[in-house]
Amino acid sequence: MLKVNIKADSNLSNTFFFTFKPASFFLYYSKEKRVKEQILKISVIYFLDKIKSINLIFYKLK
């Protein structure tokens, strides 16, 4: 199991905790933001079993 901590944009002041498994992924973020933000897409690009980049695409709910 590979675990990576990702910090979101500074204007959102939120920290994402990303756990990557071969067949699935789980994303947890701070409880205060849970209702206000929703993840739309996660792209994981890795090379030789090492993660090169993780892209988070999300929007803030009003």
C-alpha positions as CSV (number, residue, x, y, z in Angstrom):
1,M,0.0,0.0,0.0
2,L,1.3,3.4,-0.9
3,K,0.3,6.5,1.1
4,V,0.9,10.0,0.0
5,N,-0.1,13.2,1.8
6,I,-1.3,15.9,-0.6
7,K,-1.8,19.5,0.4
8,A,-4.5,21.3,-1.6
9,D,-4.3,24.9,-2.9
10,S,-3.5,27.4,-0.2
11,N,-6.7,29.3,-0.8
12,L,-8.6,26.2,0.3
13,S,-6.4,25.6,3.3
14,N,-7.1,21.9,3.3
15,T,-5.0,18.8,3.5
16,F,-5.9,15.6,1.5
17,F,-4.8,12.2,2.7
18,F,-4.4,9.9,-0.3
19,T,-4.1,6.1,0.0
20,F,-3.4,4.3,-3.3
21,K,-4.0,0.6,-3.9
22,P,-3.6,-1.3,-7.2
23,A,-7.3,-1.6,-7.9
24,S,-8.9,1.2,-5.9
25,F,-8.3,4.4,-4.1
26,F,-9.6,6.1,-1.0
27,L,-9.6,9.8,-0.3
28,Y,-10.1,11.4,3.1
29,Y,-10.1,15.0,3.9
30,S,-10.8,17.3,6.8
31,K,-14.2,16.9,8.4
32,E,-14.9,20.6,8.3
33,K,-14.6,20.6,4.5
34,R,-16.3,17.3,3.9
35,V,-19.7,19.0,3.2
36,K,-18.3,21.9,1.2
37,E,-16.1,20.1,-1.2
38,Q,-16.5,17.2,-3.5
39,I,-13.9,15.3,-5.5
40,L,-14.7,15.0,-9.2
41,K,-11.7,13.2,-10.5
42,I,-8.3,11.8,-9.4
43,S,-5.6,11.1,-11.9
44,V,-2.6,9.1,-10.9
45,I,0.4,8.9,-13.1
46,Y,3.2,6.6,-12.1
47,F,6.5,5.4,-13.6
48,L,8.3,2.2,-12.6
49,D,6.1,1.8,-9.6
50,K,6.8,5.3,-8.4
51,I,4.1,8.0,-8.4
52,K,5.1,10.8,-10.7
53,S,2.1,13.0,-10.2
54,I,-1.4,13.0,-8.6
55,N,-3.9,15.4,-10.0
56,L,-7.0,16.3,-8.0
57,I,-10.0,17.9,-9.8
58,F,-12.7,19.2,-7.5
59,Y,-15.2,21.9,-7.0
60,K,-16.6,23.7,-3.9
61,L,-20.2,23.3,-3.2
62,K,-22.1,26.5,-2.4
